Amino acid sequence: MLGFSLTKIVVLVAIVAAVWCGFKFVGRLEKRRKEDLVASRKPKPADLKDVGEMIKCLKCDAFVAANGAMNCVRSNCPY
């Protein structure tokens, strides 16, 4: 016959608590890993300093840099 002693109940509670804490720990690690992955994909301000203004070409409808635009090898391109 099954005997429920105080020792068995305490051990069972300790096992359940250890498993629950383990799942919480793994969940926190996974969340931190995802946050680090998202943060590494975001552009840094130093990466954005070379961005310049763009203007639309009247002939070919392509966008070119406002200063320093180069010819796009089309015969009627004004740049």
C-alpha positions in Angstrom: 0.0 0.0 0.0 1.2 3.5 -0.7 2.4 5.4 2.2 2.5 9.1 2.0 5.1 10.3 4.4 6.2 13.8 5.0 9.6 13.0 3.5 8.1 11.8 0.2 5.9 14.9 -0.1 8.9 17.2 0.6 11.0 15.4 -2.0 8.2 15.6 -4.5 7.8 19.4 -3.9 11.5 19.9 -4.2 11.6 18.1 -7.6 8.7 20.1 -8.9 10.3 23.3 -7.8 13.6 22.4 -9.4 12.0 21.6 -12.7 9.9 24.8 -12.6 13.0 26.9 -11.8 14.9 25.1 -14.6 12.2 26.1 -17.2 12.3 29.7 -16.0 16.1 29.8 -16.4 16.0 28.3 -19.9 13.2 30.8 -20.8 15.3 33.7 -19.6 18.3 32.5 -21.6 16.2 32.2 -24.7 14.7 35.7 -24.3 18.2 37.2 -23.8 19.5 35.4 -26.9 16.6 36.7 -29.0 17.2 40.3 -27.7 20.9 40.1 -28.5 20.0 38.8 -32.0 17.6 41.7 -32.6 20.1 44.3 -31.2 22.9 43.0 -33.4 20.7 43.5 -36.5 19.9 47.2 -35.7 22.0 49.7 -37.6 24.4 51.6 -35.4 24.5 55.5 -35.7 28.1 55.2 -37.1 26.7 53.1 -40.0 24.2 55.8 -40.9 26.5 58.8 -41.2 27.2 58.3 -44.9 23.5 58.5 -45.9 22.8 61.4 -48.2 19.9 63.1 -49.8 18.5 61.4 -53.0 16.7 63.1 -55.9 14.6 61.5 -58.7 16.1 61.6 -62.2 13.7 63.4 -64.6 14.7 61.1 -67.5 14.9 57.6 -66.1 12.9 57.9 -62.8 15.8 56.4 -60.8 16.9 57.9 -57.6 20.4 59.2 -57.5 22.6 61.0 -54.9 21.9 64.7 -54.7 25.6 65.5 -54.6 28.1 63.5 -56.5 25.6 61.8 -58.8 27.2 59.7 -61.6 25.9 58.9 -65.1 23.8 55.7 -65.1 25.0 54.8 -68.7 21.7 55.6 -70.3 22.0 57.8 -73.4 19.6 60.5 -72.1 20.7 60.6 -68.4 21.6 64.1 -67.3 24.1 62.9 -64.6 
